[in-house]
Amino acid sequence: MRKGLLELCILSLLGEEDAYATSIIQRLKEADLIVVEGTLYPLLTRLKNAGLLEYHWQESKSGPPRKYYRLTNEGKEVQASLKADWQELEKQVNKILNHSEKE
């Protein structure tokens, strides 16, 4: 389940703006989702191979060029679908949690 949610979070972050891996990790940490490079890079590669992401190289002011990822059109569609699924699941779980609190 965490893997699917991590995909949703990454696709959502990249839906806002192009980003490189270190900035993605930083934004996830800011949301209290601790993800290490060893988890992120294989996931980015899998999403790219699935046609959901593409990348481009951008010069860096402090070091070598960085690989920036962005959503493809298919990635945008998948992100929207995953978001809708998440919202429905959240609604269903909240029904159960709120019902349990009333008892």
N, CA, C and O of each residue as an XYZ file, in Angstrom:
412
protein
N       0.828     -1.184      0.000
C       0.000      0.000      0.000
C       0.876      1.254      0.000
O       0.575      2.231     -0.686
N       1.963      1.216      0.776
C       2.847      2.376      0.852
C       3.448      2.700     -0.514
O       3.601      3.867     -0.877
N       3.788      1.646     -1.270
C       4.373      1.859     -2.591
C       3.402      2.612     -3.492
O       3.800      3.544     -4.192
N       2.146      2.220     -3.478
C       1.141      2.902     -4.287
C       0.940      4.341     -3.863
O       0.776      5.228     -4.700
N       0.954      4.570     -2.564
C       0.806      5.943     -2.067
C       2.031      6.780     -2.401
O       1.913      7.971     -2.689
N       3.194      6.167     -2.364
C       4.413      6.882     -2.717
C       4.378      7.281     -4.195
O       4.796      8.382     -4.556
N       3.878      6.385     -5.044
C       3.713      6.718     -6.462
C       2.798      7.923     -6.617
O       3.112      8.852     -7.362
N       1.669      7.914     -5.918
C       0.727      9.024     -5.981
C       1.402     10.322     -5.543
O       1.242     11.354     -6.195
N       2.148     10.277     -4.456
C       2.824     11.477     -3.948
C       3.849     12.002     -4.954
O       3.922     13.208     -5.191
N       4.628     11.117     -5.537
C       5.646     11.531     -6.510
C       4.985     12.111     -7.757
O       5.398     13.162     -8.246
N       3.972     11.437     -8.266
C       3.276     11.953     -9.445
C       2.629     13.303     -9.141
O       2.615     14.188     -9.996
N       2.100     13.464     -7.944
C       1.476     14.736     -7.569
C       2.504     15.853     -7.464
O       2.263     16.971     -7.919
N       3.651     15.551     -6.865
C       4.711     16.568     -6.778
C       5.173     16.984     -8.171
O       5.370     18.169     -8.439
N       5.343     16.012     -9.047
C       5.803     16.318    -10.402
C       4.696     16.949    -11.243
O       4.974     17.567    -12.271
N       3.469     16.800    -10.820
C       2.370     17.489    -11.488
C       2.396     18.980    -11.220
O       1.863     19.767    -12.002
N       3.017     19.371    -10.115
C       3.139     20.782     -9.767
C       4.287     21.449    -10.511
O       4.158     22.575    -10.991
N       5.424     20.736    -10.603
C       6.601     21.286    -11.271
C       7.612     20.178    -11.518
O       7.613     19.159    -10.828
N       8.481     20.391    -12.517
C       9.571     19.456    -12.768
C      10.482     19.455    -11.541
O      10.624     20.475    -10.867
N      11.095     18.315    -11.259
C      11.954     18.239    -10.076
C      13.017     17.172    -10.272
O      12.826     16.226    -11.036
N      14.139     17.328     -9.579
C      15.187     16.316     -9.576
C      15.063     15.502     -8.300
O      14.386     15.916     -7.359
N      15.709     14.355     -8.266
C      15.495     13.378     -7.188
C      15.707     13.960     -5.794
O      14.896     13.723     -4.899
N      16.771     14.710     -5.600
C      17.043     15.249     -4.263
C      15.930     16.185     -3.805
O      15.565     16.182     -2.630
N      15.392     16.977     -4.714
C      14.308     17.886     -4.322
C      13.021     17.108     -4.033
O      12.235     17.502     -3.172
N      12.809     16.004     -4.752
C      11.644     15.158     -4.469
C      11.762     14.575     -3.063
O      10.802     14.600     -2.293
N      12.930     14.055     -2.735
C      13.152     13.498     -1.395
C      12.932     14.565     -0.332
O      12.312     14.293      0.696
N      13.427     15.768     -0.564
C      13.274     16.863      0.395
C      11.795     17.202      0.607
O      11.360     17.393      1.743
N      11.032     17.275     -0.468
C       9.606     17.606     -0.346
C       8.842     16.496      0.364
O       7.914     16.771      1.124
N       9.223     15.253      0.126
C       8.588     14.149      0.843
C       8.919     14.205      2.332
O       8.055     13.960      3.174
N      10.182     14.530      2.654
C      10.582     14.664      4.062
C       9.812     15.786      4.744
O       9.429     15.659      5.907
N       9.583     16.884      4.027
C       8.819     18.004      4.595
C       7.396     17.572      4.946
O       6.769     18.151      5.832
N       6.898     16.569      4.261
C       5.563     16.025      4.544
C       5.632     14.844      5.514
O       4.649     14.127      5.698
N       6.803     14.647      6.133
C       7.037     13.563      7.089
C       6.977     12.178      6.449
O       6.696     11.192      7.131
N       7.240     12.096      5.145
C       7.386     10.815      4.459
C       8.873     10.619      4.205
O       9.453     11.261      3.329
N       9.473      9.743      4.965
C      10.907      9.524      4.851
C      11.168      8.497      3.753
O      10.759      7.340      3.850
N      11.850      8.944      2.717
C      12.179      8.102      1.571
C      13.656      8.292      1.278
O      14.151      9.419      1.249
N      14.348      7.204      1.065
C      15.778      7.275      0.762
C      15.989      7.099     -0.738
O      15.101      6.633     -1.453
N      17.170      7.477     -1.201
C      17.495      7.386     -2.625
C      17.337      5.964     -3.156
O      16.905      5.767     -4.292
N      17.686      4.978     -2.338
C      17.589      3.583     -2.749
C      16.162      3.137     -3.016
O      15.940      2.140     -3.703
N      15.203      3.859     -2.485
C      13.790      3.592     -2.756
C      13.306      4.442     -3.926
O      12.558      3.968     -4.782
N      13.737      5.697     -3.957
C      13.220      6.637     -4.950
C      13.701      6.334     -6.365
O      12.894      6.300     -7.293
N      14.989      6.116     -6.543
C      15.515      5.948     -7.906
C      14.901      4.774     -8.659
O      14.543      4.937     -9.826
N      14.761      3.595     -8.046
C      14.096      2.503     -8.772
C      12.637      2.829     -9.112
O      12.136      2.429    -10.163
N      11.972      3.547     -8.228
C      10.586      3.924     -8.479
C      10.499      4.917     -9.636
O       9.628      4.789    -10.497
N      11.397      5.908     -9.663
C      11.424      6.855    -10.777
C      11.699      6.139    -12.100
O      11.081      6.447    -13.119
N      12.620      5.191    -12.077
C      12.940      4.423    -13.283
C      11.733      3.617    -13.744
O      11.435      3.568    -14.937
N      11.041      2.989    -12.806
C       9.863      2.194    -13.155
C       8.766      3.078    -13.744
O       8.123      2.705    -14.725
N       8.553      4.251    -13.143
C       7.534      5.176    -13.648
C       7.916      5.704    -15.034
O       7.053      5.900    -15.889
N       9.200      5.930    -15.245
C       9.678      6.375    -16.562
C       9.489      5.271    -17.593
O       9.018      5.533    -18.700
N       9.848      4.046    -17.243
C       9.690      2.911    -18.159
C       8.226      2.624    -18.481
O       7.911      2.086    -19.542
N       7.343      2.983    -17.567
C       5.905      2.800    -17.784
C       5.313      3.935    -18.620
O       4.127      3.914    -18.952
N       6.137      4.919    -18.958
C       5.675      6.028    -19.784
C       4.980      7.132    -19.016
O       4.348      8.000    -19.619
N       5.086      7.115    -17.672
C       4.418      8.126    -16.857
C       5.292      9.349    -16.616
O       4.787     10.437    -16.339
N       6.604      9.166    -16.723
C       7.559     10.257    -16.518
C       8.511     10.331    -17.701
O       8.718      9.355    -18.422
N       9.075     11.498    -17.878
C      10.201     11.686    -18.777
C      11.171     12.598    -18.043
O      10.828     13.172    -17.010
N      12.370     12.731    -18.570
C      13.324     13.600    -17.896
C      14.106     14.423    -18.903
O      14.164     14.113    -20.093
N      14.700     15.476    -18.385
C      15.609     16.303    -19.174
C      16.735     16.755    -18.246
O      16.561     16.846    -17.031
N      17.875     17.030    -18.838
C      19.032     17.484    -18.064
C      19.019     19.001    -18.001
O      18.711     19.687    -18.975
N      19.367     19.506    -16.808
C      19.421     20.955    -16.617
C      20.705     21.305    -15.885
O      21.076     20.657    -14.907
N      21.371     22.326    -16.366
C      22.606     22.767    -15.727
C      22.336     23.199    -14.292
O      21.278     23.747    -13.983
N      23.297     22.948    -13.430
C      23.203     23.326    -12.021
C      24.224     24.415    -11.733
O      25.324     24.414    -12.286
N      23.849     25.340    -10.867
C      24.787     26.399    -10.467
C      25.871     25.861     -9.543
O      26.935     26.461     -9.393
N      25.582     24.722     -8.926
C      26.534     24.168     -7.965
C      26.798     22.698     -8.258
O      26.348     21.825     -7.517
N      27.519     22.423     -9.325
C      27.873     21.045     -9.616
C      27.442     20.606    -11.000
O      27.163     21.427    -11.874
N      27.394     19.292    -11.184
C      27.064     18.742    -12.510
C      25.591     18.976    -12.861
O      24.792     19.338    -11.997
N      25.240     18.766    -14.135
C      23.823     18.904    -14.531
C      22.944     17.938    -13.740
O      23.395     16.884    -13.292
N      21.693     18.322    -13.584
C      20.733     17.502    -12.832
C      19.671     16.949    -13.771
O      19.277     17.593    -14.743
N      19.221     15.749    -13.459
C      18.156     15.103    -14.225
C      16.818     15.517    -13.608
O      16.488     15.119    -12.491
N      16.063     16.312    -14.342
C      14.756     16.765    -13.889
C      13.670     15.884    -14.506
O      13.653     15.634    -15.711
N      12.771     15.424    -13.644
C      11.669     14.579    -14.081
C      10.411     15.433    -14.250
O      10.221     16.436    -13.562
N       9.557     15.004    -15.190
C       8.266     15.654    -15.382
C       7.259     14.597    -15.822
O       7.619     13.545    -16.351
N       5.989     14.910    -15.588
C       4.919     13.992    -15.985
C       4.707     14.033    -17.493
O       4.817     15.086    -18.121
N       4.406     12.888    -18.055
C       3.926     12.823    -19.429
C       2.407     13.018    -19.375
O       1.826     13.093    -18.293
N       1.785     13.098    -20.520
C       0.317     13.188    -20.536
C      -0.305     11.955    -19.890
O      -1.285     12.060    -19.151
N       0.268     10.786    -20.171
C      -0.228      9.562    -19.534
C      -0.023      9.622    -18.021
O      -0.876      9.170    -17.258
N       1.101     10.177    -17.593
C       1.369     10.338    -16.169
C       0.341     11.226    -15.496
O      -0.064     10.969    -14.362
N      -0.082     12.278    -16.198
C      -1.117     13.171    -15.651
C      -2.433     12.435    -15.480
O      -3.138     12.631    -14.490
N      -2.765     11.582    -16.452
C      -4.005     10.802    -16.365
C      -3.948      9.806    -15.214
O      -4.912      9.658    -14.464
N      -2.819      9.128    -15.080
C      -2.662      8.158    -13.998
C      -2.688      8.859    -12.645
O      -3.296      8.361    -11.698
N      -2.039      9.999    -12.552
C      -2.038     10.762    -11.298
C      -3.462     11.146    -10.907
O      -3.842     11.004     -9.745
N      -4.251     11.627    -11.860
C      -5.635     12.005    -11.576
C      -6.459     10.793    -11.135
O      -7.279     10.896    -10.223
N      -6.240      9.659    -11.777
C      -6.958      8.435    -11.412
C      -6.576      7.954    -10.016
O      -7.439      7.592     -9.217
N      -5.271      7.954     -9.729
C      -4.812      7.538     -8.397
C      -5.338      8.473     -7.319
O      -5.707      8.029     -6.232
N      -5.373      9.767     -7.619
C      -5.886     10.747     -6.653
C      -7.360     10.482     -6.362
O      -7.781     10.519     -5.206
N      -8.140     10.218     -7.398
C      -9.565      9.910     -7.203
C      -9.733      8.633     -6.389
O     -10.580      8.570     -5.498
N      -8.931      7.615     -6.689
C      -8.972      6.366     -5.915
C      -8.646      6.628     -4.452
O      -9.314      6.113     -3.556
N      -7.604      7.442     -4.213
C      -7.198      7.761     -2.838
C      -8.328      8.484     -2.104
O      -8.626      8.156     -0.956
N      -8.952      9.451     -2.748
C     -10.018     10.212     -2.099
C     -11.204      9.319     -1.751
O     -11.818      9.484     -0.697
N     -11.528      8.373     -2.631
C     -12.613      7.439     -2.348
C     -12.243      6.507     -1.189
O     -13.061      6.257     -0.304
N     -11.027      6.005     -1.198
C     -10.571      5.137     -0.119
C     -10.552      5.889      1.208
O     -10.959      5.352      2.238
N     -10.084      7.117      1.178
C     -10.052      7.939      2.397
C     -11.462      8.134      2.952
O     -11.674      8.052      4.161
N     -12.411      8.388      2.075
C     -13.806      8.574      2.483
C     -14.344      7.298      3.132
O     -15.012      7.360      4.164
N     -14.056      6.148      2.532
C     -14.545      4.877      3.058
C     -13.921      4.557      4.418
O     -14.616      4.114      5.332
N     -12.620      4.781      4.548
C     -11.948      4.508      5.818
C     -12.453      5.459      6.893
O     -12.654      5.041      8.034
N     -12.660      6.719      6.557
C     -13.176      7.679      7.533
C     -14.573      7.295      8.015
O     -14.907      7.521      9.178
N     -15.391      6.718      7.138
C     -16.709      6.240      7.562
C     -16.567      5.193      8.657
O     -17.285      5.217      9.656
N     -15.639      4.284      8.455
C     -15.413      3.226      9.436
C     -14.865      3.810     10.724
O     -15.339      3.477     11.809
N     -13.869      4.678     10.613
C     -13.259      5.264     11.810
C     -14.273      6.101     12.589
O     -14.333      6.019     13.816
N     -15.057      6.893     11.892
C     -16.052      7.748     12.567
C     -17.148      6.904     13.182
O     -17.657      7.243     14.251
N     -17.525      5.810     12.532
C     -18.550      4.917     13.085
C     -18.028      4.251     14.357
O     -18.760      4.117     15.338
N     -16.765      3.835     14.335
C     -16.173      3.184     15.497
C     -16.082      4.116     16.683
O     -16.230      3.680     17.825
N     -15.841      5.388     16.435
C     -15.747      6.381     17.528
C     -17.092      6.626     18.183
O     -17.154      6.977     19.361
N     -18.173      6.444     17.433
C     -19.516      6.688     17.976
C     -19.970      5.577     18.902
O     -20.843      5.781     19.745
N     -19.382      4.406     18.747
C     -19.811      3.259     19.567
C     -19.186      3.267     20.930
O     -19.445      2.372     21.734
